[in-house]
Amino acid sequence: MEAVIGSDLSRDELDALDQIGNGLKDGRPSACVARNVKRLAGLKYVQYAKNGSLGMTDKGKQTLFLKRCIDGLRAVSRDTPNEMAADVAGFLAKKGHIAARSVGDGFEITQKGRECLADIEASSANAK
């Protein structure tokens, strides 16, 4: 997945980015964030505000959104019942990767979505 989302980010760095995006608890970074913040800032995924707090850049926000879209597409392909965020579902539906089920609630993956997911999985396998 790292190859698709950003070949320059490890799984640990993606976790740190996700934690920063969700907001730091008690204003203190976790060990994961502390380990990775220097590299994330250097790659322009996060930035320090004037008051010293960490914030996401547009590049960081886009990367997390892409990760959520890929995770959502994988969940739909496995028919895993979960709540998909409205922005993710709207984006995937707009791009034709998922469609509302004809019977019941939820979504089903389209042929275009299957092809896209196969490309993502192939890219991930080649990157390892």
N, C-alpha and C positions, 0 to 999 in steps of 0.2 A: 504494500500500500504506500510505503514511503516514496517509491519511484513515481507513483502517479501524483501524489499530493505535493511532493517536493523532494527531489533527490538529495537535497542538502540537509534534510531533517531525519533524525533517528526516531524510533518509537518513543524513547524517553523524552526527547525534545518536543515531540508532538503532545505528549502528556503534560509537559510543563506549559506549553502554549495553551492547552485546553484549560488548565488550572488558572492561568492568568486571565484568560477570556471569561471564565466564570467568576472571577473576583477572588482576591486573596482573603482568606479567613483571618480575622483579627489584624489585618494589615501586614501580616508577616508571611514571607514566602516559605513554602514547604522545602524540604531537602531537595526534592526534584527540581523545583523552580530555581533554587539557589545554585544547583549544579549546572543548569542550562541557560540561565538568564544572560550571561555575557555573550554567548554564541548567538542566542536569539536576537539580542540587541544589535550585534554586529551584522547579522543578516537582515536587519530591518523588519523583523516580525513584531518586536515590542520596542517601546521607548520609555524613557523616564520622563515624567512630568517635572515641572519646576519645583514642586513640593517633594520630589523624590519618589513618588508612587509610580508603579509600573502600569503601563497602558498598552493596548493593542494598536498596531498600525493598520492601515487598510490592507496591506499585504498579509498580516497576521489574521485579520478577520476573514479575508477571502480564503485563506488556507484552511481555517477551521470550518467554514461553510462547505468547502469542497469535501472535507473529511466527513462531515455530517451527511452530505448527499451520497457519498459512496457507501457509508454505513447504512443509510436508509435503503438504498438500492439493494444491498446485500440482504437486509432483513426482509424486504418484499420478495426477493427471489427465493428465500428459504421459507417463505410463508410464515414468518415469525410474527405473532401478534404483538405489536408495540405501537405506541403513540409516536407518530412522526410529526415533527414540527411543521406548522402550516407553511412557513417559507420554503422548507425543503420539499414538502409534498407539492407545493405550487410550482417550484422550479422544475422538479422531475416530470411533472405532468405536462408543463408547458413545452419541455424539450422532447416529449413523447416517449420517455423511458418507463413511465408507469401510467396506468389508467384505473379509474374507479371500477370496482367489481360490479358486474351486472347483477349479482345476487349477494346481498349482505353488505356489511361495512368493510372498509379497508380498500386496499389497492392490489392490483396484479401487475406483474412485470410484462412489458411488451417485448416484441421481437427486437426492437431497437435497443431496449434496455438490456436484454440478454447479450446482445452483441457487444455493447459498451462494457458490460460487466466482464465478459470474456476477455476483452482487450485489457482491462484493468488487471485482471488476474494474471494474464500472460506477462504484462509489464512488471508486475510484482515478482513473479517467478524469475524473470530474467535479471532483475536487480539483485537478487540474493546470491 
